[in-house]
Amino acid sequence: MARLHLSVDTFTLVLDYVAFPCLLRAAHVCRSWRSIALDHPTYWRDIRLHSASPSALDCFSARITSRQQGPLVLDIKLSGLSGSERGQVLQNVFPAMRASIHRWRSVSIHLHQTLSFPLFSHLHEPAPCLEILALSIELLSSAVDTLPCLFQGECPQHHTLKFYNLLLPSDLTPMLYHVEHIVYRHMRMRSVDFPVALLLKSGCNAPPLRSIELSANGLELPRTHAVAEMEESFRTLRSMSLFARNDIDLVSTLPLHLIPELRLWPLDLNRRRRMLYHLDSGALHLRIDASSNNSIHEDTLVTYASTSAAPPFDVTTKQRSFPEECSDFFSEGRGRGDLAGLYFNPTYLERIVSLTVSLSRWGILVHHSPRFPNCRTLTVTVNYLQFGDPFSRVPVAADSPGPGLPSLTELKLERAPVEPCHWQLEHEFFVALSGHIRGLSLRIHEVPESCRLVLCDVHDSIVDPVWASRFK
């Protein structure tokens, strides 16, 4: 067997492109690899602590207090700790974190409620390099108030903030000045105030808020004069994701029609219709995609986009998205109303000029067989590996004709995107694709003979040749 010899410099360059877990695996290959891997900056930059065992705490302390001075990426998740373990965290972990705040770049912390205020008391030093902060509190009772003086307000690079079961300050504090993207989630049964302070930044010469995700049982509406003051911020906001049981009040009160990208979880059809009214007149794109959200367990995302440009969608396009359960979509809503009657309403179908569907959700179109009289482009993304067998959840009748596309000029089959850093996952995708999807033929009717079939990063072996012969 041929042996490949790499110089230390070349091997170090290779390690520049691997994630921390791969770096650890490389450190266990042999003694020389271990020496090189443990000297690599990634080993001292990406630090995780998911256990309060003595060995984990010792490793954490050694790495975070090292002489390395590069930026730090911290991922700390400690729950279910005993009293002695909490004592070790208070005595060793928090002081070490405080001493390294000046190096923080991206930090994610998940702790029990009893450790929240001790943690805050260690976050009084400036964080000049901090860009992303995610704080999550595991609760016993009510939400935890955030101290307004974190980092002394000196975090000029801080652009992304994620709070889970933490209350935002009621006023615009220096810590929030530079935040452009925020995730603000609370437990299902908790009602909190709408985060007005973040949407009043436009009057403080601070960078505008670009995206916001809100999730709570209820969001208390701001005062009328505050809504008027927030309007300018809504004009610069690019996207909002909203889950609240009083969303009908929010839709009626807030100028959500100004936001290009809006994702909602409304509970009845009237609210959905009201959100679709926010779409401008003219051509539409429709996307039915596989999706997953850990907090509400939805798996299908229906998106209308109002634009004359071609997909893919972007934040310059006005979008209205609705997560759905696949089973509900197939069964006419299961008591929640005729969802297909809403999404496939002829008023909207006549405006759709392009359609994008995940292969694992193609059964929705076959089951309901809507007719798209003016749709010219159909893109089907093959997403076998990420979302399971694309044919396993398709309860369609044998006589369902499939969607009608009399104006179709191009049918494109393309591979669903895979994160480039996950090269092994991408390889497995190709294996699964070639091994399990064969003889693919999509049920469509009224397709013109002039329609072209385009394969993009998809091998022609997966397509039924008889079906493919229908196209140019």
C-alpha positions in Angstrom: 0.0 0.0 0.0 1.3 3.4 -1.0 2.0 5.8 1.9 1.5 9.5 1.7 4.0 11.7 3.5 3.0 15.3 4.4 5.2 17.9 5.8 4.2 19.5 9.1 3.3 22.8 7.3 1.1 21.0 4.8 -0.6 18.9 7.4 -1.2 22.1 9.5 -2.7 23.8 6.4 -5.1 20.8 6.0 -6.2 21.1 9.6 -7.1 24.8 8.9 -10.2 23.5 7.0 -11.5 20.9 9.5 -14.0 21.5 12.3 -13.1 20.9 15.9 -14.6 17.3 16.1 -12.5 16.3 13.1 -9.4 17.8 14.8 -10.0 15.7 17.9 -10.2 12.5 15.8 -7.0 13.5 14.0 -5.3 13.8 17.4 -6.1 10.2 18.2 -4.4 8.8 15.0 -0.8 8.7 16.2 1.6 10.5 18.5 2.9 12.9 15.8 -0.6 13.8 14.6 -1.6 14.4 18.2 1.3 16.8 18.7 0.4 18.8 15.6 -3.3 18.8 16.3 -3.0 20.0 19.9 -0.7 22.8 18.7 -3.3 23.9 16.1 -5.2 27.2 16.9 -8.5 25.5 16.4 -7.9 23.4 19.4 -7.5 26.5 21.6 -10.2 28.5 19.8 -13.3 26.2 19.8 -14.0 25.2 23.4 -17.0 23.1 24.5 -18.1 22.2 28.0 -21.1 19.8 28.2 -20.3 18.0 31.4 -19.2 19.0 34.9 -17.1 15.9 35.4 -13.6 16.5 36.9 -11.9 15.6 33.6 -14.1 17.8 31.5 -13.6 20.8 33.9 -9.8 20.2 34.0 -9.7 20.2 30.1 -11.9 23.3 29.9 -9.7 25.2 32.4 -6.5 24.2 30.7 -7.7 25.3 27.3 -9.4 28.6 28.2 -6.5 29.8 30.4 -3.8 28.9 27.8 -1.3 31.4 26.5 -3.1 31.5 23.2 -4.5 35.0 22.5 -6.8 34.4 19.5 -10.6 34.8 19.5 -12.6 32.2 21.4 -15.7 30.3 20.4 -17.4 28.9 23.5 -20.2 26.3 23.7 -21.2 25.7 27.3 -24.2 23.5 28.1 -24.6 22.4 31.8 -27.9 21.0 33.1 -28.9 18.5 35.7 -26.0 19.4 37.9 -25.6 18.2 41.5 -24.9 20.6 44.3 -21.2 19.8 44.3 -21.0 20.2 40.5 -22.6 23.6 40.7 -20.0 24.6 43.3 -17.3 23.6 40.9 -18.8 25.6 38.1 -19.0 28.7 40.4 -15.5 28.2 41.7 -13.7 27.3 38.5 -15.7 27.8 35.3 -17.2 31.3 35.7 -13.9 32.9 36.9 -12.1 31.4 33.9 -14.8 32.7 31.6 -14.6 36.2 33.1 -10.8 36.3 32.5 -11.2 35.5 28.8 -14.1 37.8 28.0 -11.8 40.1 26.0 -11.3 37.2 23.6 -14.9 36.1 23.1 -16.1 36.0 19.6 -19.1 33.6 19.5 -20.6 32.3 22.8 -23.4 29.9 23.5 -24.4 29.3 27.2 -27.1 27.0 28.5 -27.5 26.9 32.3 -30.0 26.1 35.0 -31.9 29.1 36.4 -30.0 28.9 39.7 -26.8 29.7 37.9 -28.1 32.6 35.9 -27.4 35.5 38.3 -23.9 34.2 39.3 -23.1 34.1 35.6 -24.3 37.6 35.1 -22.1 38.8 38.0 -19.1 37.6 36.0 -20.0 39.4 32.8 -19.0 43.0 33.7 -15.8 43.2 31.6 -15.8 44.7 28.1 -16.1 42.3 25.2 -14.5 44.1 22.3 -14.5 41.0 20.0 -17.9 39.6 20.8 -20.1 39.1 17.7 -22.6 36.4 18.7 -24.1 35.8 22.1 -26.7 33.0 22.9 -28.0 32.7 26.5 -30.4 30.0 27.4 -31.9 29.4 30.9 -33.4 26.2 32.0 -36.3 27.4 34.1 -38.1 26.3 37.3 -40.4 29.3 37.5 -40.7 32.7 35.9 -38.4 34.2 33.3 -35.1 35.7 34.4 -34.4 39.4 34.1 -31.3 40.3 32.2 -28.9 42.7 33.9 -28.7 45.8 31.6 -25.0 46.5 32.3 -23.6 43.3 30.8 -20.1 43.9 29.4 -20.4 47.5 30.6 -22.2 48.0 27.3 -18.8 47.8 25.5 -19.3 45.2 22.8 -19.0 47.2 19.5 -18.9 44.1 17.3 -22.0 42.5 18.8 -24.5 41.9 16.0 -26.4 38.7 17.0 -28.2 38.1 20.2 -30.2 35.0 21.2 -32.2 34.9 24.4 -34.1 31.8 25.6 -36.3 32.4 28.7 -34.5 35.6 29.5 -36.3 39.0 29.5 -34.8 41.8 27.5 -34.3 45.1 29.2 -37.3 47.4 28.9 -35.0 50.3 27.7 -32.4 50.5 25.0 -29.2 49.7 26.8 -25.7 50.1 25.4 -25.5 46.3 25.0 -28.3 46.4 22.4 -27.0 49.3 20.4 -25.2 47.2 17.8 -27.5 44.2 17.6 -28.9 43.6 14.1 -30.3 40.0 14.5 -32.1 38.7 17.6 -33.9 35.5 18.6 -36.2 36.0 21.6 -37.9 32.8 22.7 -39.9 31.9 25.8 -41.7 28.8 27.1 -45.1 28.1 25.5 -47.2 29.2 28.5 -45.4 32.5 29.2 -46.6 36.0 28.0 -43.9 38.7 27.7 -43.8 42.3 26.5 -43.2 43.0 22.9 -39.5 44.0 22.7 -40.1 47.7 21.9 -36.7 48.9 22.8 -35.0 47.0 20.0 -37.4 48.7 17.5 -36.7 52.2 18.7 -33.0 52.1 17.7 -33.6 54.2 14.6 -33.8 57.4 16.8 -30.5 56.7 18.5 -28.1 56.6 15.5 -27.6 52.9 16.1 -27.4 50.2 13.4 -31.0 49.2 12.5 -32.4 45.8 13.5 -32.4 43.5 10.4 -34.1 40.3 11.6 -36.0 39.2 14.6 -37.6 35.9 15.8 -40.2 36.0 18.5 -41.8 33.1 20.3 -44.0 33.2 23.4 -47.5 32.2 24.5 -48.4 35.8 24.2 -46.7 39.1 23.3 -48.1 42.2 25.2 -48.8 44.9 22.7 -46.9 48.2 22.9 -48.7 51.5 23.5 -50.2 53.2 20.4 -47.6 56.0 20.4 -44.8 53.4 20.5 -46.1 51.7 17.4 -45.9 55.0 15.5 -42.3 55.5 16.7 -41.4 51.9 15.6 -42.6 52.3 12.1 -39.3 53.5 10.7 -37.6 50.4 12.2 -40.2 48.2 10.5 -39.2 49.7 7.2 -35.6 48.7 7.7 -36.4 45.2 9.1 -35.7 42.5 6.6 -37.3 39.5 8.2 -39.5 38.5 11.2 -40.6 35.1 12.5 -43.5 35.3 14.9 -45.2 32.7 17.1 -47.7 34.0 19.6 -51.3 33.0 20.4 -52.4 36.6 20.2 -50.9 37.0 16.7 -54.2 38.3 15.3 -53.8 41.4 17.5 -50.2 41.8 16.5 -51.2 41.6 12.8 -53.9 44.2 13.3 -51.6 46.6 15.3 -48.1 46.4 14.0 -47.1 47.5 10.5 -46.0 44.0 9.5 -46.9 44.7 5.8 -43.6 46.7 5.7 -41.5 43.6 6.3 -40.2 41.8 3.2 -39.9 38.3 4.8 -42.5 37.3 7.4 -43.0 33.8 8.8 -46.0 33.1 11.1 -47.7 30.2 12.8 -51.3 31.5 12.8 -53.8 29.1 14.3 -56.8 29.6 12.0 -57.5 30.3 8.4 -58.7 33.9 8.9 -55.3 34.9 10.2 -53.6 33.2 7.3 -55.8 35.0 4.8 -54.9 38.3 6.5 -51.2 37.6 6.1 -51.6 36.7 2.5 -53.3 40.0 1.9 -49.9 41.6 2.6 -48.7 40.3 -0.7 -48.4 42.8 -3.5 -50.3 42.2 -6.7 -48.5 40.6 -9.6 -46.5 37.5 -10.2 -45.9 35.0 -7.3 -43.4 32.3 -6.5 -44.7 29.3 -4.5 -42.3 27.1 -2.5 -43.3 23.9 -0.6 -40.2 22.8 1.3 -39.3 20.3 4.0 -38.5 22.1 7.2 -38.0 21.4 10.9 -38.4 23.6 13.9 -37.5 22.1 17.3 -39.8 24.3 19.3 -43.1 23.5 17.4 -42.3 20.4 15.5 -43.5 21.6 12.1 -42.0 19.9 9.1 -43.4 21.6 5.9 -42.9 25.2 5.0 -45.3 26.9 2.5 -43.9 30.2 1.2 -45.5 32.7 -1.2 -43.1 35.3 -2.6 -44.2 38.4 -4.5 -41.6 39.2 -7.1 -40.9 39.2 -10.8 -37.4 37.8 -10.3 -36.5 34.2 -10.5 -35.9 32.0 -7.5 -34.1 31.4 -5.2 -35.9 33.7 -2.8 -33.9 36.4 -0.9 -34.6 39.1 1.6 -35.4 41.6 -1.1 -38.5 39.6 -2.0 -41.7 40.0 -0.1 -42.4 36.6 1.4 -45.2 35.1 3.6 -44.3 31.7 5.1 -46.5 29.3 7.1 -45.0 26.2 8.7 -47.3 23.2 8.6 -47.4 19.6 9.7 -47.3 17.4 6.7 -50.1 15.1 8.0 -52.4 18.2 8.5 -51.7 19.3 5.0 -52.7 16.0 3.5 -55.8 15.6 5.6 -57.4 19.0 4.8 -56.3 20.5 8.1 -57.7 18.0 10.6 -60.1 20.5 12.1 -58.0 23.5 11.4 -59.8 24.3 8.1 -59.1 23.5 4.5 -55.4 24.4 4.3 -55.2 23.3 0.7 -58.2 25.6 -0.1 -56.2 28.5 1.3 -52.8 27.8 -0.3 -54.2 26.6 -3.6 -56.8 29.2 -3.9 -57.4 30.1 -7.6 -56.8 33.8 -6.9 -53.2 32.9 -6.0 -52.7 30.0 -8.4 -53.3 32.2 -11.4 -50.5 34.6 -10.2 -47.9 31.8 -9.7 -45.2 31.9 -12.4 -42.7 29.6 -10.8 -42.9 26.7 -8.3 -40.3 25.0 -6.1 -41.1 21.8 -4.3 -39.0 19.4 -2.2 -39.3 15.9 -3.6 -40.3 14.7 -0.1 -43.3 17.0 -0.3 -44.3 16.3 -3.9 -47.1 14.1 -2.6 -48.9 17.3 -1.4 -49.3 18.5 -5.0 -50.2 15.0 -6.3 -52.8 14.6 -3.5 -54.5 18.0 -4.1 -53.8 18.2 -7.8 -54.0 22.0 -8.1 -53.8 23.7 -11.5 -51.2 26.4 -12.1 -52.3 28.0 -15.4 -49.5 30.4 -15.7 -46.6 28.6 -14.0 -43.6 28.5 -16.4 -40.9 27.0 -14.2 -41.0 24.0 -11.9 -38.0 23.1 -9.7 -38.0 19.8 -7.7 -35.2 19.6 -5.1 -34.1 16.0 -4.3 -33.7 15.9 -0.6 -33.7 12.2 0.2 -30.9 12.0 2.9 -32.0 15.0 5.0 -35.7 14.1 5.3 -36.1 10.4 4.7 -37.7 8.4 1.9 -39.5 11.0 -0.3 -42.3 8.4 -1.1 -42.9 7.1 2.4 -45.3 9.9 3.5 -47.4 10.3 0.4 -51.0 9.1 0.9 -52.2 9.8 -2.6 -54.9 8.0 -4.6 -54.0 6.0 -7.7 -56.3 8.2 -9.8 -54.9 11.5 -8.7 -53.7 13.3 -11.9 -51.1 15.4 -10.2 -50.7 19.2 -10.6 -51.8 20.8 -13.9 -49.1 22.9 -15.6 -50.3 23.8 -19.1 -47.8 26.7 -19.4 -44.7 24.9 -18.2 -41.5 25.6 -20.2 -38.9 24.0 -17.8 -38.9 21.2 -15.3 -35.7 21.2 -13.3 -34.5 18.3 -10.9 -31.8 19.6 -8.7 -29.9 18.2 -5.6 -30.9 19.8 -2.3 -28.1 21.9 -0.9 -25.7 20.3 1.6 -23.5 22.3 3.8 -20.1 22.3 2.2 -18.2 21.7 5.4 -20.1 18.3 5.8 -18.2 16.5 3.1 -18.9 13.1 4.6 -22.7 13.9 4.7 -22.5 15.0 1.1 -20.8 11.7 0.1 -23.5 9.8 2.0 -26.1 11.8 0.1 -24.8 10.6 -3.2 -24.8 7.0 -2.0 -28.4 7.2 -0.8 -29.4 9.0 -3.9 -27.9 6.4 -6.3 -29.0 3.5 -4.2 -32.6 4.3 -3.3 -34.1 6.7 -5.9 -34.5 4.9 -9.2 -37.1 5.2 -12.0 -38.3 8.6 -10.7 -41.4 9.8 -12.6 -43.4 12.7 -11.3 -47.2 12.7 -11.8 -48.0 15.8 -13.8 -50.7 16.5 -16.4 -51.3 19.1 -19.1 -47.5 19.5 -19.7 -46.7 20.9 -23.1 -44.5 18.8 -25.4 -42.1 21.7 -25.7 -41.2 21.6 -21.9 -37.5 21.0 -21.2 -36.2 18.6 -18.5 -33.1 19.8 -16.8 -31.0 17.8 -14.4 -28.8 19.8 -12.1 -26.3 17.9 -9.9 -28.6 14.8 -10.3 -27.6 11.7 -12.2 -29.9 10.7 -15.0 -30.0 7.1 -13.6 -32.6 8.2 -11.0 -35.1 9.2 -13.7 -37.5 6.8 -15.5 -36.4 7.0 -19.2 -40.0 6.5 -20.4 -41.2 9.4 -18.3 -38.2 11.6 -19.3 -39.0 11.0 -23.0 -42.1 13.2 -22.6 -39.7 16.3 -22.4 -37.3 17.9 -24.7 
